């Protein structure tokens, strides 16, 4: 229940008190770590590590011949990549805010990666965007807001 969907003063007070007590107790939402589905570890490494310049933080397999689950990162951003059926669906889309989107996009173009030469698009909602699609159909949209108030 949120304040916009309440009908009585008691409900409004309850929502605000619950929010207040969550803050007092120290409950705070922090970062999102998306999980993207992969099907081929070598292709995933080529794309995420070599092309996008992430680093591998850790890898996990329950046994040597079972699917891989791994964390990659770049700066403060973390992404989980999974070969496990059921963790997520291929064809996901995530947005990643970037400072210096033009430089980022030029760096990708200079690599002359065979499967991706992303452009830079100005969007009507006030951002510059560079979209890449990984070998598994996941879209990663890197963006920078043009206006500081967004």
DRENDO-1510 file (C-alpha; in Angstrom, 1 decimal, always signed):
<recs>
REC; n; res; u; v; w
REC; 1; UNK; +0.0; +0.0; +0.0 .
REC; 2; UNK; +1.4; +3.4; -0.9 .
REC; 3; UNK; +0.1; +6.9; -0.1 .
REC; 4; UNK; -1.2; +7.6; -3.6 .
REC; 5; UNK; -3.5; +4.5; -3.4 .
REC; 6; UNK; -4.9; +5.1; +0.1 .
REC; 7; UNK; -8.4; +6.2; +0.9 .
REC; 8; UNK; -8.4; +7.0; +4.6 .
REC; 9; UNK; -6.3; +9.1; +6.9 .
REC; 10; UNK; -5.6; +6.0; +9.0 .
REC; 11; UNK; -4.1; +4.3; +5.9 .
REC; 12; UNK; -2.0; +7.3; +5.0 .
REC; 13; UNK; -0.6; +7.4; +8.6 .
REC; 14; UNK; +0.1; +3.7; +8.5 .
REC; 15; UNK; +2.0; +3.9; +5.3 .
REC; 16; UNK; +4.1; +6.9; +6.5 .
REC; 17; UNK; +4.8; +5.3; +9.9 .
REC; 18; UNK; +5.9; +2.0; +8.2 .
REC; 19; UNK; +8.3; +4.0; +6.0 .
REC; 20; UNK; +9.6; +6.0; +9.0 .
REC; 21; UNK; +10.3; +2.8; +11.1 .
REC; 22; UNK; +12.0; +1.1; +8.2 .
REC; 23; UNK; +14.4; +4.1; +8.0 .
REC; 24; UNK; +14.9; +4.2; +11.7 .
REC; 25; UNK; +15.7; +0.4; +11.8 .
REC; 26; UNK; +18.4; +0.9; +9.2 .
REC; 27; UNK; +16.6; -0.9; +6.4 .
REC; 28; UNK; +17.8; +0.6; +3.1 .
REC; 29; UNK; +17.6; -0.7; -0.5 .
REC; 30; UNK; +21.0; -0.6; -2.1 .
REC; 31; UNK; +22.2; -1.9; -5.5 .
REC; 32; UNK; +20.6; -4.0; -8.2 .
REC; 33; UNK; +22.6; -6.9; -9.6 .
REC; 34; UNK; +21.0; -8.1; -12.8 .
REC; 35; UNK; +21.3; -11.7; -13.9 .
REC; 36; UNK; +21.7; -12.3; -17.6 .
REC; 37; UNK; +21.4; -15.7; -19.3 .
REC; 38; UNK; +24.4; -17.0; -21.2 .
REC; 39; UNK; +24.8; -20.3; -23.3 .
REC; 40; UNK; +28.5; -20.3; -24.1 .
REC; 41; UNK; +31.2; -19.4; -21.6 .
REC; 42; UNK; +33.8; -18.6; -24.3 .
REC; 43; UNK; +31.5; -16.2; -26.2 .
REC; 44; UNK; +30.4; -14.6; -22.9 .
REC; 45; UNK; +34.1; -14.0; -22.0 .
REC; 46; UNK; +34.9; -12.6; -25.4 .
REC; 47; UNK; +31.9; -10.2; -25.2 .
REC; 48; UNK; +31.9; -9.1; -21.5 .
REC; 49; UNK; +35.6; -9.3; -20.6 .
REC; 50; UNK; +37.4; -8.6; -23.9 .
REC; 51; UNK; +34.9; -6.3; -25.6 .
REC; 52; UNK; +33.2; -4.5; -22.7 .
REC; 53; UNK; +36.2; -4.7; -20.4 .
REC; 54; UNK; +34.5; -6.1; -17.4 .
REC; 55; UNK; +36.5; -8.3; -15.0 .
REC; 56; UNK; +35.6; -11.6; -13.5 .
REC; 57; UNK; +35.1; -11.4; -9.7 .
REC; 58; UNK; +34.2; -15.0; -9.1 .
REC; 59; UNK; +32.8; -18.2; -10.7 .
REC; 60; UNK; +30.8; -21.0; -9.3 .
REC; 61; UNK; +29.9; -24.5; -10.6 .
REC; 62; UNK; +28.3; -27.1; -8.4 .
REC; 63; UNK; +30.5; -29.7; -10.3 .
REC; 64; UNK; +33.0; -29.3; -13.1 .
REC; 65; UNK; +30.5; -30.4; -15.8 .
REC; 66; UNK; +27.6; -28.3; -14.6 .
REC; 67; UNK; +26.5; -24.8; -15.6 .
REC; 68; UNK; +28.5; -21.8; -14.7 .
REC; 69; UNK; +27.3; -18.9; -12.6 .
REC; 70; UNK; +29.7; -15.9; -12.4 .
REC; 71; UNK; +29.9; -12.3; -11.3 .
REC; 72; UNK; +31.6; -9.7; -13.5 .
REC; 73; UNK; +32.1; -6.1; -12.6 .
REC; 74; UNK; +33.4; -2.8; -13.9 .
REC; 75; UNK; +33.8; +0.2; -11.6 .
REC; 76; UNK; +30.9; -0.1; -9.1 .
REC; 77; UNK; +28.6; -2.1; -11.5 .
REC; 78; UNK; +28.1; -5.8; -10.9 .
REC; 79; UNK; +26.4; -8.3; -13.3 .
REC; 80; UNK; +25.7; -12.0; -12.8 .
REC; 81; UNK; +25.9; -14.3; -15.8 .
REC; 82; UNK; +24.3; -17.7; -15.6 .
REC; 83; UNK; +24.2; -20.8; -17.8 .
REC; 84; UNK; +21.5; -22.2; -15.4 .
REC; 85; UNK; +18.1; -22.9; -16.9 .
REC; 86; UNK; +15.5; -21.1; -14.9 .
REC; 87; UNK; +17.7; -18.3; -13.5 .
REC; 88; UNK; +16.4; -15.9; -16.1 .
REC; 89; UNK; +15.3; -15.7; -19.7 .
REC; 90; UNK; +17.5; -14.7; -22.7 .
REC; 91; UNK; +16.6; -11.5; -24.4 .
REC; 92; UNK; +16.6; -9.3; -21.3 .
REC; 93; UNK; +17.3; -5.6; -21.4 .
REC; 94; UNK; +19.2; -3.6; -18.8 .
REC; 95; UNK; +20.1; +0.1; -18.7 .
REC; 96; UNK; +23.5; +1.2; -17.3 .
REC; 97; UNK; +24.2; +4.9; -16.6 .
REC; 98; UNK; +27.5; +6.0; -17.8 .
REC; 99; UNK; +29.6; +9.2; -17.4 .
REC; 100; UNK; +31.3; +9.9; -20.7 .
REC; 101; UNK; +29.1; +8.0; -23.1 .
REC; 102; UNK; +30.7; +9.4; -26.2 .
REC; 103; UNK; +34.2; +8.2; -25.1 .
REC; 104; UNK; +32.7; +4.8; -24.1 .
REC; 105; UNK; +31.1; +4.4; -27.5 .
REC; 106; UNK; +34.2; +5.4; -29.4 .
REC; 107; UNK; +36.3; +2.9; -27.4 .
REC; 108; UNK; +33.9; +0.1; -28.5 .
REC; 109; UNK; +34.1; +1.2; -32.1 .
REC; 110; UNK; +37.9; +1.3; -32.0 .
REC; 111; UNK; +38.0; -2.3; -30.9 .
REC; 112; UNK; +36.4; -3.3; -34.3 .
REC; 113; UNK; +34.6; -6.2; -32.6 .
REC; 114; UNK; +33.2; -8.4; -35.4 .
REC; 115; UNK; +29.6; -8.6; -34.1 .
REC; 116; UNK; +28.9; -5.1; -32.7 .
REC; 117; UNK; +29.6; -1.6; -33.9 .
REC; 118; UNK; +27.1; +0.4; -31.8 .
REC; 119; UNK; +26.0; +3.9; -32.6 .
REC; 120; UNK; +25.1; +6.7; -30.3 .
REC; 121; UNK; +21.5; +7.9; -30.3 .
REC; 122; UNK; +19.9; +11.0; -28.8 .
REC; 123; UNK; +16.6; +10.0; -27.2 .
REC; 124; UNK; +13.6; +12.3; -26.7 .
REC; 125; UNK; +13.6; +11.7; -23.0 .
REC; 126; UNK; +17.0; +13.5; -22.7 .
REC; 127; UNK; +19.6; +10.8; -22.9 .
REC; 128; UNK; +22.4; +9.8; -25.2 .
REC; 129; UNK; +22.3; +6.0; -25.6 .
REC; 130; UNK; +24.7; +3.3; -26.9 .
REC; 131; UNK; +23.0; -0.2; -27.2 .
REC; 132; UNK; +24.9; -3.4; -27.5 .
REC; 133; UNK; +23.4; -6.9; -27.8 .
REC; 134; UNK; +25.3; -9.8; -26.4 .
REC; 135; UNK; +25.7; -13.1; -28.2 .
REC; 136; UNK; +22.6; -14.4; -26.3 .
REC; 137; UNK; +20.2; -11.7; -27.2 .
REC; 138; UNK; +20.4; -9.6; -24.1 .
REC; 139; UNK; +20.4; -5.8; -24.7 .
REC; 140; UNK; +22.6; -3.6; -22.7 .
REC; 141; UNK; +21.8; +0.0; -23.0 .
REC; 142; UNK; +24.5; +2.3; -21.8 .
REC; 143; UNK; +23.2; +5.9; -21.4 .
REC; 144; UNK; +24.1; +9.3; -20.2 .
REC; 145; UNK; +21.5; +11.9; -19.2 .
REC; 146; UNK; +22.0; +15.2; -21.1 .
REC; 147; UNK; +20.1; +17.2; -18.5 .
REC; 148; UNK; +21.4; +17.3; -14.9 .
REC; 149; UNK; +17.9; +17.2; -13.3 .
REC; 150; UNK; +17.1; +13.7; -14.7 .
</recs>
